[in-house]
């Protein structure tokens, strides 16, 4: 059993500096501090790909990580990627579209406390990730706080708490109970492995708020190739007073406007209310029950392949990596 751990930085690899925590530790140092032997039951190789605070991660870095992942799939039985927590859910979603149907488990993990700090969650998260990566269940996952979640269904829900990630609108895949890994759900998986790194990062994410100016929306839309509009509840666009619907109606036929929701659970249903049906008539593409992270990265992926609105709609409304169920 051979496992590769790819390090990208993040809190898990951070040490204190005069300007605060900064990623600087390599994978071998993480394993040593976690008390994990490189040949204890499984053979572990390490690759320090980058050492970045995940706030600094850019879409181009997803391609770099994806390429490293793709080049390693045939050599290893499982791959673990250590990553900062702030953009971990974006990276796990993006990798799920860029590297589809991996033949081995790919598990992203990190920690809320640096591994050098007392009581750090890093050793436990690393062990969970390595354990699951050794179980042979193909796909891209996130391991955090004694549980494993599907990569396209994860969101960070707490800025400081150790149980920082939850699986949204989808069951957890596995749990650690004592010394055992209990698999609860096997996600959809099928098809030939595919490396498809074409993405267009020129996408904006706008959060709908009372009083949002139509002019602001139009100015943003003019400078991007697509927009994710994070609406309220089941979805809808205001047209009373400041007529945002009119502005969206101008943009949507020419550039994709995808609606997600500020609500954590349930997803978007634009058929439920009159304001939602008006949005559909304007050409808005509903995100269904996708997370906001999956919605944004999938729109980048779709625009990397076409800028025709109807073709983007087809891609967005089709499940590529279990990211949506409706």
N, C-alpha and C positions, 0 to 999 in steps of 0.2 A: 504494500500500500504506500503510494507516494503522494504527498501533499505539497503544493507550492503555496507559499504565503507571499503575496505582493504588497509591499508597503507604500502608502501614498502620503503618510503624515497624519495630521489631525491631533486632537487632544490626547488620544491614546499614546502617541509618540512624543508628547510635549514635555519640556522641562521649564523651570522658572528662569526668566531673564529679568533684567532691569525694566523691561517694557511689558512684562506679563509673560504668560505661557507662550511658548513657540515650539513648533514641531521640529525635532532634531534627532530623535532616536531612530536607529535602524531596526529591521525585523529581528535580527539576532539578539539585539539588546532587549527587545520586548519579550522574546521567548525566555531569555535568561532571567529577567526580572519577574516574569510570570511563573517561573519554576517549571517550564515545559521543556523536556528533553527532545532534541531533534531526531532521536532514534528510539523513542520509548513507545513501542507498539506500531508506530507509523514512521516512515522516513520523511522528514520535513526539509524542503529546500526553501531558500529565501531570496527575494529579489526586491531591492530598494529602488523602486521606480521613480518616486518623487517624495519630497518631504515638505508638504504644504498644509497650512491651516485650510480647512475645507471652505472657509469663506472666500478663499482665493481661487478655488476651482472654477475653471471656465469650460464651456462646451468642447473646446479643442482638447482639453485634458481627458474628456470621456473617450475621444478617439484614440488617444495615446494608451489609456488603460485598456480599452477594448482590443487594440492591436496586440498588446502584451498578453492579454487573456487568450485571444484567438491562437496566437503562436504557441501557447503552452498546453492547449487542451489535449493534444495527442500524447503528451509525455507524462501526464499526471492523472491520478484517480480522483482528485478533488483540488479545488483552488480556493484559498481564502484571501480576501482583499481587506487590509486595514485602512480605515478612512475616517476623517473627521465627521462629526455628527451633523453639523449645520446643513450640509448639502448632500448627506449620504443618501437620502431618499430620491433626490434628483439623479444622482449617479447610478443607483441601483435600477431606476426606471430606464434611464438612457441606455445603460448596458444591456438591458433586456430587449431593447429594440435593435441595437447595433450588433449584438452577438446572440442570435436567436437559436433556440434548440441546442444549447451546449450539451454534449454527451455525458458530462460529469457535473457534480454539484459545484456551484460557484457561490461562495458565501461572503458577503460583506459584513464587517463588524467594526466597532470602535468602542469608545468609552466616554463617559461623562466626566470622569476624573482621570488625570494623567496616571500612567502606570507607576510613576515615581511617588505618588501621594498615598498616605495611609488610607486604607479602606477603599482603594480604587476598584472599580468594577471591571477594569481591563483584563485581569487574569481570567475571571469567570467568563467574560464574553469571548475571549480568545479560545478557551477550552470548548465552549459551546459550538463555536464556528468550526473548529478542527474536528470535533466529534461528528457534527452533521456532515461535513465535507467528506468524512470517511465512510458514510453510509450508502453512497452510490445512487442517490436520488437526483437525477439530472434537473437542472434549472438554475435560476439566479435568485438568491435569497439574501435576507438580512437576519443575522443572529444578534440578539440583544436581550439582556436580562433573563436568561434561562429560557428563551423561546426563539423559534425560528419562524420567519414570516416571508411570504412571497415578495420578491423585489419590486414588482410593479404595484403592490398594494400597501406599501408602507408610507407612513407620515410621521414626522417628528412632532410630538404633541406636548412636550415639556422642555423648557429651556434649561432647567437645572436638575430635575429629578432623574434618578438612575433608571427608572422605567420610562425612558423618553420616547420610545417608538411604539406605535400600535399598527395592527393590520386593519385597514379600512374596508368595510363592505366585503370582507373575505375572511375565512377562518384562519387561525394560526396553523402553521404546517406541523410544528413539533414543539415539544417541551423537554426540558431537562428536569427529571425528578430523582433526586438523590444522585446516584451514579449512573442512572439509566437515561437514555434518550427515547422518548415515546413519540412516535410518529402518529399524528392525529388526522392528517389530510394530505393526500397526494394530488398536487395540482395538475392541470392539463399539461401535457407535454407530447410533442410529436413533430415529425418532419425532420428533414435533413439539417444539420448544423449550417448556419449561414452567418458570414461576416458582412455586414452591410453598413458601412460607416458614413453614408451620405446624410448629413444633417445641415439645416440652415438655422443658425442661431439668431437670425434677425427677427425675433418674435418678442412681443411685449405682453406683459401680464398686468391688467388693470383691475383693481378692486372697486366694485360698485359701492358708492356711498351716497347718502341723501345729498342732493345738490351737485353731484358730479357734472361738470360742464361739458356739454356736447362738443364745444370747441377744443377742449383738452383732448377728448377722445379722438377727434378728427386729426389733430396735430400729431398725436402718437401714431395713429394708424397710417398716416401719410408717410411716416419715416420707417415703417416696418413692413414685413411681408405677411404678417399674420398677427392676430390679437387673441389672447385668452382673456375673457371677461368673467371675473369672479363675482357672480350675482348672489342674491339672497335666496335662502331656502330652496324650493324646487325650481327656481329660475324664472326670470322675467326681466323686462327692461322698462324703466319709467318713461312715460310720454306726457305726463301732466306737468305744466310749468316748464322746466328745462326739458326739452324734448330730445332725450338721448336716443330714443327709438328711431327718430328721423335720421340722426347722424349715423347710427348703425346701419340703417337701410341703405344709405349711400355707399357704405364701405363693403358690406357683406357680399354683394354680387361680384366684386372685383378681388377682394382679399378675404381669406377665411377668418371669421369671427367665431370662436368656440366658447360656449358658455359652460363654466363649472360653477360650484357653489361654495359659499363661505361656511356652510354647515359641514361638520366633519363626516357625518354618516347619512346615508340615504341616496345621495346623488341628485342629479338633475332630471326633472320630468317636465318638459316644456308643454306638454298637453294638458296639464292639470289645471292651470289658471289662465284666464283671459290674457294677462300680461305675458305669459309664456307662449301662448298661441300666436300672439302678435310678433314675438321674437322669431318664432319658426317661420312665419310668413315673410319676415324681413330677410331670411336666409341664414339665421344663426344656426350653427352646428352644435347640438347638445353633446356634452361629455359623458352622459350616462352616469354610471357609478364609479368612474375613474377618479383617482386622487388628483389633486391639483398638480402634483409633481409629475405624475404620468401624463396628464393632459398637456402640460407645457412641453415636456421632452418628446412626446409623440407628435405634437404639431411641428416641432423642429425637424423630426424625422420625416414626416409627411412632406414638408416643404423642401426637404433635401432631394425629394424625388419628383415633385411637380409643384407648380404654382397655379395650376388650374383648380378653381374652387371646388368643382364637383368631384374631381379626382382626390383632392384633399379630404373632402367629406367621406368618400368611400373608405379611405384609409382610416380616418378617425372613428368611423362607425363600425369597423371590423376589429375583432380582438386578435392581436398579434402575439401576445405573451401573457394571456390570462388577465390583462389589465382592466377588462370590462366584462360584465355579464349581461348588460342590456344597453 
